Amino acid sequence: MAKREKNLVSVVIPIYNGERYIEETLRSALNQTHADLEVICIIDGTKDASASIIEKMKDPRVSILEQENRGATFTRNRGLSLATGEYILFLDQDDVIEPDFIESAVREIVRTGSTGVAVNGYRIDAKGRVIRRMYRINKPKLTLKSLLKGNQLCTSSQVLLKRDSLAAIGGFDVSADQADDWDMWLRHARGGKLVFLDRYLLSYRLHDANQSRNVDKMLKSELHIAEKKLADIGNPDRIKSYSYMRYAKGSGNWGALAKAVRLNTWLMLQPRFYVTACQVALNRQK
């Protein structure tokens, strides 16, 4: 592990076919009011124009590495091993952060004595147009108890973490696949403290290439975590029931909703169950 430098923020950007958005994303990282940062760009086995776009920006704070394709989770962990900052941000290649994102997040970590802070933001489309706010009424509660019901965070791009606390739990788990971020927040919450900063400091881009759009694979990944990792801190069937309910909502699958109820009949006493049922019905009509 590289030696830590106090107040330095390490921004790790995994890149896979990222030429469409990487310049905008990288500029948003470099134009921070917190200037003490390093940006580690890791190109994960693709041969598009991303490297040349980054090189043309000629910023000494930016380093570029290339590797054979290993996936985003492995790439984030490699970035963690190379980072020298006290804080770390895993920024996706198509997301954009506001100029005071890092300064505000560092200040909040210091103020609250936390080990990580998640910010609010906007969901944007492929052309950068705002779709909606990430959180409007129901703001995330980042306690272990709350996170056991499901991942309340949209993307790792919205979270600034203290590097030491992240390294202590071993970084991301490659076996967690598409639920690797949920797995990370769960493990972090067992010994650390995540807080939510209700400021709109991130634009989270939604487009056809988003991995999170694969709801079948996401369900499989979440069930794997519930069965293999969470038996010691919660009821695996209850945890899985929330995964099936989220899957039903995204896929319009009544069978998945019925499976959720069989695993956890208490769901029928919760308003979110009936909201989900309405959403399943609407998805079935499309």
Backbone bond lengths (Angstrom), bond angles and torsions (degrees), N, CA, C in turn:
res aa  C-N    CA-C-N  psi(-1)  N-CA   C-N-CA  omega(-1)  CA-C   N-CA-C  phi
1 M - - - 1.459 - - 1.520 109.70 -
2 A 1.340 116.70 133.65 1.462 120.92 -178.94 1.521 110.52 -66.61
3 K 1.347 116.29 152.26 1.457 121.53 177.95 1.521 109.98 -65.70
4 R 1.317 115.89 136.76 1.457 121.49 -177.38 1.524 111.08 -79.45
5 E 1.339 116.14 141.24 1.463 122.44 175.42 1.526 108.49 -114.97
6 K 1.340 116.08 121.96 1.454 121.77 -175.58 1.529 111.16 -61.92
7 N 1.339 115.70 137.30 1.469 125.58 178.05 1.531 113.92 73.11
8 L 1.330 117.94 -11.86 1.461 119.73 177.15 1.523 109.14 -74.70
9 V 1.330 116.25 137.36 1.464 122.24 176.03 1.521 108.66 -110.03
10 S 1.317 115.75 127.19 1.464 121.61 177.69 1.527 108.92 -99.77
11 V 1.321 116.34 120.63 1.459 122.02 177.49 1.523 107.91 -104.17
12 V 1.326 116.88 117.75 1.460 122.33 -178.82 1.527 108.54 -105.27
13 I 1.331 116.19 123.78 1.472 120.52 -179.07 1.533 108.75 -120.24
14 P 1.342 118.81 103.39 1.469 121.01 171.86 1.534 108.80 -72.93
15 I 1.323 116.68 136.32 1.468 119.77 -174.82 1.521 109.82 -128.28
16 Y 1.318 115.23 125.01 1.461 122.07 175.02 1.524 107.34 -139.80
17 N 1.331 116.56 112.06 1.467 121.21 -174.75 1.533 110.17 48.78
18 G 1.305 115.78 54.39 1.454 120.57 -171.01 1.516 116.16 -102.94
19 E 1.342 117.82 10.52 1.463 119.62 -170.89 1.532 113.72 -62.90
20 R 1.309 118.24 -23.81 1.461 120.20 -175.77 1.531 112.18 -67.29
21 Y 1.335 116.72 -38.35 1.467 119.89 -172.93 1.525 114.57 -119.66
22 I 1.327 118.32 -8.08 1.458 119.48 -167.79 1.526 113.14 -62.15
23 E 1.312 119.12 -34.03 1.462 119.22 179.82 1.531 110.80 -65.19
24 E 1.319 116.92 -44.66 1.462 119.92 179.62 1.525 110.71 -64.16
25 T 1.329 116.25 -42.70 1.465 120.53 179.74 1.522 110.90 -63.13
26 L 1.330 116.56 -47.20 1.458 120.46 -177.59 1.523 111.61 -65.66
27 R 1.312 116.94 -40.68 1.475 119.30 178.29 1.526 111.00 -62.54
28 S 1.317 116.98 -36.63 1.465 119.10 179.09 1.525 110.76 -65.39
29 A 1.338 117.28 -31.97 1.462 121.04 177.40 1.526 111.41 -73.74
30 L 1.309 116.84 -39.25 1.464 120.93 -176.32 1.520 112.81 -77.50
31 N 1.316 117.29 -23.26 1.471 121.00 -177.16 1.521 112.04 -91.64
32 Q 1.312 117.55 31.90 1.457 122.11 -179.28 1.529 111.69 -80.06
33 T 1.316 116.10 146.35 1.467 119.80 174.31 1.519 110.96 -69.12
34 H 1.318 117.58 -22.69 1.467 122.45 171.20 1.531 106.38 -88.74
35 A 1.314 116.50 100.25 1.459 120.73 -170.89 1.522 113.58 -83.72
36 D 1.337 117.47 -14.40 1.458 120.80 -176.24 1.527 109.48 -82.05
37 L 1.314 115.71 83.97 1.458 119.94 -176.72 1.521 111.83 -148.24
38 E 1.315 114.41 160.69 1.452 123.21 170.60 1.521 107.38 -126.17
39 V 1.323 116.59 145.58 1.459 120.80 179.78 1.519 108.21 -121.38
40 I 1.319 116.01 119.64 1.464 122.18 -178.05 1.520 108.09 -107.10
41 C 1.318 116.93 107.72 1.470 122.96 179.32 1.524 108.18 -98.49
42 I 1.327 116.85 120.65 1.463 121.21 -179.10 1.524 108.59 -117.49
43 I 1.312 115.65 113.54 1.462 121.62 -179.03 1.521 108.48 -87.98
44 D 1.322 114.75 116.43 1.456 121.84 -168.26 1.528 111.81 -94.49
45 G 1.329 115.30 67.45 1.459 120.55 169.61 1.512 116.36 78.36
46 T 1.322 118.87 19.26 1.463 120.18 177.00 1.520 109.89 -111.34
47 K 1.311 116.26 157.71 1.464 121.65 -174.29 1.526 111.49 -121.00
48 D 1.328 117.67 33.76 1.459 119.77 178.21 1.537 108.78 -83.54
49 A 1.310 116.63 -161.79 1.470 120.31 -173.94 1.531 113.72 -89.05
50 S 1.326 118.11 9.29 1.463 120.61 -175.36 1.531 112.35 -55.64
51 A 1.324 117.31 -46.96 1.467 120.61 -176.73 1.525 111.47 -61.09
52 S 1.329 117.10 -44.91 1.467 119.74 -178.88 1.529 111.41 -67.39
53 I 1.317 117.60 -34.79 1.467 121.19 177.31 1.532 109.53 -62.92
54 I 1.331 116.16 -44.80 1.469 120.53 -179.62 1.525 110.65 -66.28
55 E 1.312 117.27 -43.37 1.463 121.54 -178.23 1.524 111.87 -61.54
56 K 1.320 117.68 -36.27 1.457 121.52 -179.08 1.527 112.50 -66.07
57 M 1.307 117.42 -19.43 1.460 120.67 -179.17 1.529 111.51 -76.42
58 K 1.329 117.50 -21.77 1.477 123.65 170.75 1.526 112.83 49.42
59 D 1.321 116.19 53.89 1.461 120.14 176.53 1.521 108.86 -110.80
60 P 1.344 118.31 122.57 1.468 120.90 -176.52 1.522 114.03 -63.88
61 R 1.323 118.09 -15.18 1.458 120.43 179.16 1.518 112.19 -79.57
62 V 1.331 116.60 -7.57 1.460 121.33 -174.68 1.527 110.49 -103.50
63 S 1.311 116.21 131.72 1.461 121.76 171.46 1.526 109.02 -119.27
64 I 1.334 116.23 147.13 1.466 121.83 -178.94 1.519 108.63 -121.84
65 L 1.303 116.47 128.77 1.458 122.14 174.06 1.516 108.28 -124.10
66 E 1.311 115.24 148.79 1.464 120.03 176.15 1.518 108.86 -124.56
67 Q 1.330 116.00 143.95 1.458 121.59 -179.44 1.523 109.52 -145.58
68 E 1.334 115.45 165.43 1.456 119.29 170.51 1.518 108.46 -66.51
69 N 1.322 116.36 154.80 1.461 120.24 -176.53 1.524 111.66 -61.47
70 R 1.349 115.60 119.86 1.460 121.56 179.49 1.521 112.25 -127.46
71 G 1.321 118.16 -6.38 1.457 121.01 -179.65 1.511 112.27 95.32
72 A 1.333 114.90 159.90 1.464 120.84 -173.84 1.522 112.41 -65.91
73 T 1.332 118.12 -37.03 1.463 120.18 -176.92 1.524 110.90 -65.48
74 F 1.326 117.08 -49.14 1.465 120.85 176.72 1.524 109.90 -58.56
75 T 1.332 116.69 -41.40 1.457 121.07 -176.68 1.522 111.59 -65.50
76 R 1.315 117.74 -40.52 1.465 120.27 176.03 1.529 110.65 -61.06
77 N 1.325 116.12 -42.35 1.460 119.34 179.39 1.532 111.28 -64.49
78 R 1.305 116.88 -37.61 1.466 118.86 176.94 1.529 109.90 -64.20
79 G 1.320 116.41 -41.51 1.454 119.83 176.77 1.518 111.83 -60.67
80 L 1.336 116.57 -39.55 1.457 120.99 177.48 1.526 110.70 -60.84
81 S 1.322 117.21 -41.35 1.469 120.82 -178.93 1.527 112.20 -67.90
82 L 1.325 117.19 -23.87 1.465 121.59 -179.05 1.522 113.03 -94.38
83 A 1.324 116.74 -18.01 1.459 121.09 -174.42 1.523 111.49 -67.58
84 T 1.330 116.21 141.87 1.460 121.32 179.09 1.526 112.02 -116.24
85 G 1.311 117.90 2.95 1.454 121.29 -176.48 1.512 113.93 -83.51
86 E 1.313 116.12 162.26 1.455 122.09 174.40 1.524 110.61 -73.33
87 Y 1.330 115.69 -28.09 1.464 122.19 -179.82 1.526 108.73 -122.97
88 I 1.325 115.27 157.04 1.466 119.26 -179.66 1.528 110.15 -139.88
89 L 1.322 114.68 141.32 1.461 122.33 176.41 1.523 108.23 -129.01
90 F 1.336 116.54 123.84 1.456 121.80 174.71 1.527 107.32 -93.70
91 L 1.311 116.25 102.44 1.460 121.74 -175.02 1.522 110.39 -102.18
92 D 1.319 117.33 121.61 1.457 120.68 178.29 1.526 110.38 -69.35
93 Q 1.316 116.10 152.15 1.457 122.87 -171.17 1.521 114.29 -65.98
94 D 1.327 118.13 -13.05 1.462 120.50 -176.39 1.522 113.26 -118.60
95 D 1.340 117.26 4.33 1.464 120.91 178.52 1.527 110.48 -95.35
96 V 1.330 115.53 161.98 1.474 121.13 -175.97 1.526 108.15 -133.05
97 I 1.337 116.07 133.97 1.467 120.00 178.39 1.524 110.15 -111.19
98 E 1.327 115.72 147.35 1.456 121.85 178.97 1.535 110.21 -72.41
99 P 1.339 118.21 156.00 1.465 121.19 -175.17 1.522 115.03 -56.20
100 D 1.322 118.45 -29.68 1.465 120.05 -178.80 1.531 113.07 -102.97
101 F 1.313 116.62 15.29 1.474 120.02 178.09 1.519 110.99 -54.00
102 I 1.327 117.55 -58.40 1.461 120.66 -172.60 1.524 111.34 -66.81
103 E 1.314 117.31 -44.52 1.465 120.25 179.38 1.525 110.87 -58.44
104 S 1.324 116.79 -44.73 1.465 121.30 -178.74 1.522 111.32 -66.94
105 A 1.338 116.86 -40.92 1.461 120.76 -178.34 1.526 111.45 -68.50
106 V 1.333 117.68 -42.32 1.464 120.67 177.48 1.528 110.15 -61.78
107 R 1.327 116.93 -44.33 1.461 121.06 179.35 1.528 110.63 -59.91
108 E 1.328 117.16 -39.87 1.463 120.46 -178.77 1.533 111.25 -69.46
109 I 1.314 117.69 -38.12 1.466 120.61 176.82 1.520 110.48 -61.39
110 V 1.329 116.14 -44.93 1.465 120.42 179.58 1.523 110.50 -65.45
111 R 1.337 117.02 -42.77 1.466 121.32 -176.90 1.523 111.78 -64.45
112 T 1.327 117.09 -39.95 1.462 121.37 -174.10 1.526 113.51 -95.01
113 G 1.327 117.60 -9.20 1.454 120.03 -176.25 1.515 112.46 66.69
114 S 1.326 116.62 26.35 1.464 121.78 -177.36 1.527 110.35 -88.81
115 T 1.324 115.35 172.48 1.459 120.85 176.27 1.523 112.08 -106.03
116 G 1.332 116.76 -2.36 1.454 120.41 176.61 1.509 111.05 -168.87
117 V 1.327 116.28 153.01 1.462 120.61 179.12 1.525 109.27 -136.06
118 A 1.332 115.53 133.42 1.462 122.49 175.28 1.515 108.86 -106.29
119 V 1.324 117.64 138.50 1.458 121.44 -177.41 1.529 110.68 -107.87
120 N 1.318 115.44 162.82 1.449 122.14 172.13 1.530 108.55 -82.62
121 G 1.309 116.64 173.85 1.454 119.80 -179.83 1.519 111.45 -179.79
122 Y 1.318 114.41 -164.05 1.463 121.31 -179.36 1.525 110.56 -119.99
123 R 1.293 115.99 146.15 1.465 121.56 166.68 1.521 106.99 -87.90
124 I 1.324 116.94 128.83 1.455 121.29 179.75 1.525 109.60 -122.07
125 D 1.336 116.14 160.33 1.461 119.43 179.28 1.525 110.16 -92.02
126 A 1.321 115.77 -173.89 1.461 120.98 -175.86 1.521 112.49 -60.22
127 K 1.330 117.35 -26.51 1.466 121.05 -179.25 1.525 112.97 -96.38
128 G 1.318 116.93 6.41 1.453 120.82 177.59 1.514 115.01 86.40
129 R 1.322 117.91 9.60 1.462 121.23 179.20 1.529 110.02 -83.74
130 V 1.329 115.90 138.06 1.464 120.74 -178.08 1.530 110.29 -68.37
131 I 1.330 115.21 127.82 1.464 121.74 175.39 1.527 109.60 -90.90
132 R 1.320 115.66 -51.11 1.478 121.89 178.63 1.520 108.63 -170.96
133 R 1.310 115.10 169.97 1.457 120.11 174.02 1.533 109.74 -73.95
134 M 1.314 115.93 148.77 1.462 120.33 178.72 1.520 110.87 -65.07
135 Y 1.329 116.60 -45.06 1.456 121.68 178.50 1.520 108.24 -133.90
136 R 1.316 116.18 127.98 1.454 120.71 178.26 1.521 110.98 -111.58
137 I 1.313 117.41 -66.45 1.469 121.61 -178.22 1.529 110.76 -99.81
138 N 1.312 116.27 -54.04 1.463 120.75 -177.19 1.525 109.91 -86.39
139 K 1.318 116.09 101.18 1.459 121.90 -179.61 1.531 109.16 -87.97
140 P 1.304 118.81 148.34 1.470 120.34 -176.16 1.522 112.88 -66.83
141 K 1.337 115.10 140.65 1.460 122.89 170.99 1.525 106.38 -109.53
142 L 1.308 116.58 112.45 1.451 120.56 -166.52 1.528 112.94 -98.25
143 T 1.328 115.62 35.29 1.456 120.86 173.06 1.527 109.23 -82.98
144 L 1.321 116.01 161.49 1.460 119.86 178.67 1.522 110.61 -59.88
145 K 1.333 117.80 -44.31 1.462 121.35 -179.33 1.519 111.58 -57.58
146 S 1.318 116.21 -43.02 1.458 120.24 -178.87 1.527 111.58 -72.16
147 L 1.333 117.16 -39.99 1.462 120.86 -178.61 1.520 112.61 -67.94
148 L 1.335 117.58 -24.44 1.461 119.97 177.25 1.528 111.77 -63.33
149 K 1.332 117.14 -21.41 1.466 120.69 177.85 1.520 112.54 -83.36
150 G 1.330 116.03 -5.54 1.454 118.98 177.79 1.511 112.12 141.54
151 N 1.307 115.09 163.28 1.452 121.46 -179.74 1.525 110.02 -73.87
152 Q 1.312 117.14 117.98 1.458 121.38 -179.80 1.534 112.41 -93.19
153 L 1.317 116.83 -3.46 1.458 120.33 -178.67 1.523 109.87 -102.19
154 C 1.319 115.68 144.80 1.461 120.96 -175.23 1.522 112.62 -82.04
155 T 1.329 117.04 -34.61 1.453 121.04 -171.86 1.519 109.83 -161.17
156 S 1.309 116.25 151.11 1.464 119.73 175.45 1.522 111.20 -66.17
157 S 1.338 117.72 -18.15 1.463 121.61 179.53 1.525 112.80 -62.99
158 Q 1.315 118.00 -19.70 1.461 120.34 -175.52 1.518 112.91 -91.84
159 V 1.333 117.60 2.34 1.464 121.43 -172.05 1.529 111.40 -119.81
160 L 1.321 116.30 123.39 1.462 122.52 170.16 1.518 107.65 -100.70
161 L 1.338 116.98 131.66 1.459 121.96 -174.26 1.517 110.97 -125.72
162 K 1.329 115.89 151.91 1.451 120.34 169.06 1.524 107.30 -74.56
163 R 1.325 116.16 128.30 1.456 119.18 -172.82 1.518 112.46 -63.95
164 D 1.327 117.90 -37.41 1.459 120.06 -177.76 1.525 111.93 -61.82
165 S 1.329 117.07 -40.68 1.462 120.17 -179.69 1.525 110.85 -68.30
166 L 1.316 116.32 -34.76 1.458 121.40 178.52 1.523 110.76 -69.58
167 A 1.333 116.26 -44.67 1.462 120.59 179.52 1.528 111.29 -64.53
168 A 1.339 116.61 -32.56 1.463 121.04 -177.42 1.521 112.65 -64.77
169 I 1.334 117.38 -28.04 1.475 120.14 179.56 1.529 111.37 -100.55
170 G 1.334 116.70 7.34 1.452 120.22 171.04 1.512 116.14 87.02
171 G 1.323 118.37 15.70 1.463 120.37 178.98 1.514 112.49 70.42
172 F 1.326 116.22 -154.60 1.462 121.86 -178.48 1.532 110.65 -81.88
173 D 1.316 116.32 149.83 1.462 122.79 178.19 1.525 108.74 -97.30
174 V 1.319 115.66 114.65 1.470 120.42 -177.79 1.518 111.21 -61.74
175 S 1.339 117.90 -32.62 1.469 120.53 -177.91 1.522 112.29 -69.68
176 A 1.352 117.37 -14.44 1.468 120.67 179.65 1.526 112.40 -75.74
177 D 1.322 117.29 -11.71 1.453 123.92 174.53 1.534 110.93 54.38
178 Q 1.335 118.45 -125.61 1.460 120.47 -173.84 1.524 113.85 -74.04
179 A 1.305 116.94 -11.57 1.468 120.38 176.71 1.525 110.97 -101.41
180 D 1.337 116.76 23.72 1.460 119.66 -175.83 1.524 112.62 -64.26
181 D 1.332 117.09 -31.11 1.464 118.38 178.89 1.534 110.87 -72.78
182 W 1.345 118.00 -42.03 1.461 120.62 176.77 1.520 110.60 -59.65
183 D 1.321 116.08 -44.99 1.455 121.13 176.96 1.526 110.93 -57.96
184 M 1.330 116.92 -41.31 1.458 121.44 179.04 1.519 111.27 -62.38
185 W 1.334 117.73 -47.55 1.466 119.89 -177.66 1.527 110.81 -65.00
186 L 1.311 117.53 -35.40 1.463 120.87 177.59 1.526 110.84 -64.11
187 R 1.323 116.58 -47.74 1.460 119.45 -179.71 1.523 110.98 -67.01
188 H 1.303 117.21 -37.62 1.461 121.28 178.53 1.530 110.39 -64.19
189 A 1.344 116.60 -41.04 1.466 120.78 -176.90 1.517 112.59 -68.41
190 R 1.311 117.80 -18.92 1.465 120.13 -179.52 1.528 111.90 -71.73
191 G 1.333 116.96 -24.50 1.456 119.22 -179.48 1.507 114.47 -133.17
192 G 1.318 116.41 -14.00 1.453 121.08 -178.07 1.518 111.46 -113.06
193 K 1.315 115.20 -167.87 1.460 120.61 -177.82 1.526 109.60 -139.40
194 L 1.326 115.45 113.38 1.460 121.68 175.75 1.524 109.48 -98.63
195 V 1.321 116.96 136.78 1.458 120.94 176.87 1.524 109.29 -125.85
196 F 1.329 115.14 161.48 1.464 121.28 -178.30 1.520 109.71 -111.85
197 L 1.328 115.94 129.24 1.459 122.82 176.74 1.527 107.65 -107.14
198 D 1.321 116.61 111.78 1.461 121.36 -173.66 1.534 110.98 -83.94
199 R 1.317 114.68 65.76 1.457 121.67 174.17 1.524 108.51 -131.46
200 Y 1.318 116.48 145.60 1.464 121.24 -174.01 1.532 109.50 -88.20
201 L 1.335 114.75 88.44 1.464 121.46 -170.42 1.521 113.14 -116.62
202 L 1.324 117.62 2.53 1.464 121.31 -176.61 1.524 110.28 -138.92
203 S 1.317 116.05 143.86 1.466 122.02 168.59 1.526 107.44 -113.99
204 Y 1.335 114.94 112.73 1.467 123.06 -176.79 1.522 108.04 -97.53
205 R 1.333 115.73 114.36 1.460 120.19 -171.37 1.523 111.78 -87.52
206 L 1.324 115.54 129.29 1.456 122.54 175.49 1.526 109.16 -107.57
207 H 1.333 115.40 126.72 1.463 120.31 176.33 1.517 108.72 -156.16
208 D 1.309 117.45 177.72 1.461 121.30 -170.63 1.520 113.58 -63.62
209 A 1.335 118.00 -22.59 1.459 120.69 -176.64 1.524 113.32 -87.47
210 N 1.332 118.58 -3.96 1.464 120.18 179.77 1.529 110.76 -59.36
211 Q 1.333 117.18 127.08 1.460 120.33 178.52 1.514 111.90 -62.13
212 S 1.334 116.60 -32.85 1.456 119.87 -175.74 1.517 113.03 -67.39
213 R 1.335 117.48 -9.26 1.463 120.02 177.96 1.534 111.71 -72.06
214 N 1.335 118.36 -16.57 1.461 122.04 -178.44 1.528 108.84 -83.16
215 V 1.325 116.75 87.29 1.461 120.84 -172.40 1.524 111.95 -68.68
216 D 1.336 118.70 -31.63 1.463 120.92 179.29 1.522 110.70 -65.08
217 K 1.318 116.00 -45.10 1.458 120.15 -179.81 1.516 111.14 -68.95
218 M 1.322 117.10 -35.48 1.459 120.53 178.26 1.531 110.60 -63.61
219 L 1.352 116.72 -43.56 1.458 120.17 178.81 1.527 110.39 -60.07
220 K 1.303 117.01 -46.06 1.467 121.33 -179.17 1.531 110.34 -59.55
221 S 1.326 116.67 -41.39 1.461 121.14 -179.32 1.525 110.69 -66.55
222 E 1.329 117.49 -42.42 1.464 120.57 -179.41 1.525 111.18 -66.47
223 L 1.329 117.42 -40.02 1.464 120.34 178.99 1.522 110.61 -64.70
224 H 1.316 116.41 -36.89 1.466 120.90 177.42 1.531 110.48 -60.08
225 I 1.324 116.22 -44.19 1.466 120.46 -180.00 1.524 110.66 -65.11
226 A 1.335 117.16 -45.11 1.464 120.87 -179.02 1.526 111.51 -61.17
227 E 1.321 116.94 -40.13 1.456 121.01 -175.85 1.523 112.52 -78.61
228 K 1.315 117.50 -37.51 1.470 121.25 -171.56 1.524 114.30 -96.91
229 K 1.342 117.94 -21.55 1.458 118.43 -169.67 1.521 116.09 -123.80
230 L 1.323 118.46 -18.48 1.455 119.65 -167.49 1.522 114.75 -112.23
231 A 1.322 117.63 5.04 1.462 119.97 -177.43 1.522 112.34 -62.44
232 D 1.322 117.33 -27.46 1.461 120.52 -176.45 1.526 113.39 -81.99
233 I 1.336 117.48 -12.29 1.470 119.00 -176.72 1.530 113.11 -125.71
234 G 1.308 118.09 -0.54 1.461 119.15 -179.38 1.519 111.12 -167.47
235 N 1.311 116.11 173.70 1.460 122.59 177.46 1.533 108.30 -82.60
236 P 1.343 118.42 109.77 1.472 120.32 -176.22 1.525 113.44 -56.24
237 D 1.346 117.28 -39.04 1.462 119.46 -179.56 1.529 110.87 -64.64
238 R 1.324 116.62 -41.63 1.463 119.53 178.71 1.524 110.66 -64.27
239 I 1.335 116.17 -42.14 1.467 120.08 178.83 1.529 110.23 -62.84
240 K 1.338 116.16 -42.60 1.465 120.10 179.28 1.525 111.50 -65.09
241 S 1.328 117.34 -31.45 1.464 119.66 -179.00 1.525 111.47 -61.10
242 Y 1.322 116.93 -37.62 1.462 119.75 178.35 1.528 110.89 -68.17
243 S 1.337 116.39 -35.08 1.465 119.46 176.83 1.521 111.02 -64.55
244 Y 1.340 116.92 -42.88 1.462 120.29 178.25 1.535 110.92 -65.13
245 M 1.317 116.91 -35.56 1.462 119.40 179.50 1.526 110.51 -67.47
246 R 1.352 116.48 -42.27 1.471 118.87 176.75 1.528 111.06 -63.76
247 Y 1.329 115.64 -39.23 1.463 119.75 178.69 1.532 110.48 -63.11
248 A 1.318 116.49 -43.60 1.469 120.54 178.51 1.520 110.76 -58.69
249 K 1.319 116.20 -42.41 1.464 121.22 179.30 1.527 111.21 -60.97
250 G 1.336 117.39 -43.69 1.462 120.82 -176.43 1.513 114.47 -79.07
251 S 1.333 116.71 -24.90 1.465 120.02 -173.97 1.528 113.82 -109.05
252 G 1.333 116.89 -11.05 1.460 119.18 -176.13 1.522 112.73 68.76
253 N 1.329 116.08 34.28 1.466 122.08 -172.95 1.528 110.31 -104.42
254 W 1.338 116.85 107.71 1.465 120.96 179.51 1.524 111.18 -65.62
255 G 1.343 116.69 -34.14 1.457 120.34 179.78 1.515 112.06 -60.93
256 A 1.323 116.72 -38.00 1.461 120.72 178.62 1.526 110.82 -67.16
257 L 1.338 116.72 -37.05 1.462 119.96 178.39 1.533 110.67 -67.81
258 A 1.320 116.05 -38.64 1.463 119.97 176.83 1.525 110.65 -64.90
259 K 1.332 116.66 -38.85 1.462 121.30 177.31 1.528 110.31 -62.56
260 A 1.323 117.19 -39.15 1.463 121.11 178.31 1.524 110.75 -60.92
261 V 1.326 116.89 -41.89 1.465 120.99 -179.29 1.526 110.92 -68.58
262 R 1.324 117.18 -39.28 1.469 119.63 178.54 1.533 111.16 -62.31
263 L 1.316 116.34 -35.12 1.460 120.69 179.81 1.523 112.39 -77.21
264 N 1.356 115.84 -27.70 1.465 119.38 -173.87 1.524 109.26 -154.26
265 T 1.326 116.72 90.31 1.470 120.14 -177.15 1.532 112.42 -65.99
266 W 1.339 117.61 -19.72 1.467 120.45 178.60 1.525 112.04 -64.11
267 L 1.318 117.65 -17.13 1.462 120.31 177.13 1.520 111.73 -56.35
268 M 1.336 116.37 -32.73 1.463 120.11 -175.47 1.529 112.75 -71.19
269 L 1.334 117.01 -7.77 1.455 120.86 175.24 1.528 111.82 -96.05
270 Q 1.348 116.29 0.40 1.453 120.33 -176.54 1.530 110.51 -105.67
271 P 1.321 117.93 133.62 1.470 120.95 179.49 1.534 112.99 -56.62
272 R 1.347 117.34 -33.55 1.461 119.14 -177.42 1.524 112.16 -62.98
273 F 1.353 116.85 -26.40 1.461 119.81 177.45 1.526 110.35 -62.51
274 Y 1.317 117.46 -44.07 1.457 121.35 -176.94 1.532 111.46 -75.56
275 V 1.328 115.51 -30.44 1.469 118.76 172.32 1.527 109.60 -63.75
276 T 1.335 115.64 -43.68 1.464 120.23 178.76 1.525 110.87 -62.75
277 A 1.333 117.41 -42.27 1.469 120.91 179.44 1.520 110.55 -58.90
278 C 1.321 117.37 -41.06 1.469 121.06 177.77 1.526 110.99 -64.42
279 Q 1.330 116.34 -40.00 1.457 119.91 179.87 1.531 111.54 -68.35
280 V 1.339 116.58 -36.43 1.464 119.70 176.02 1.525 109.73 -62.39
281 A 1.313 116.58 -43.87 1.470 121.00 179.13 1.526 111.58 -60.95
282 L 1.330 115.82 -41.18 1.473 119.49 179.28 1.512 110.66 -67.03
283 N 1.342 117.98 -40.63 1.463 120.35 179.20 1.524 111.43 -65.95
284 R 1.316 116.84 -31.80 1.466 120.10 179.71 1.516 111.86 -68.77
285 Q 1.317 116.48 -24.21 1.482 121.11 -177.70 1.534 112.21 -85.19
286 K 1.327 117.17 -13.58 1.469 119.81 -178.11 1.512 111.58 -73.43
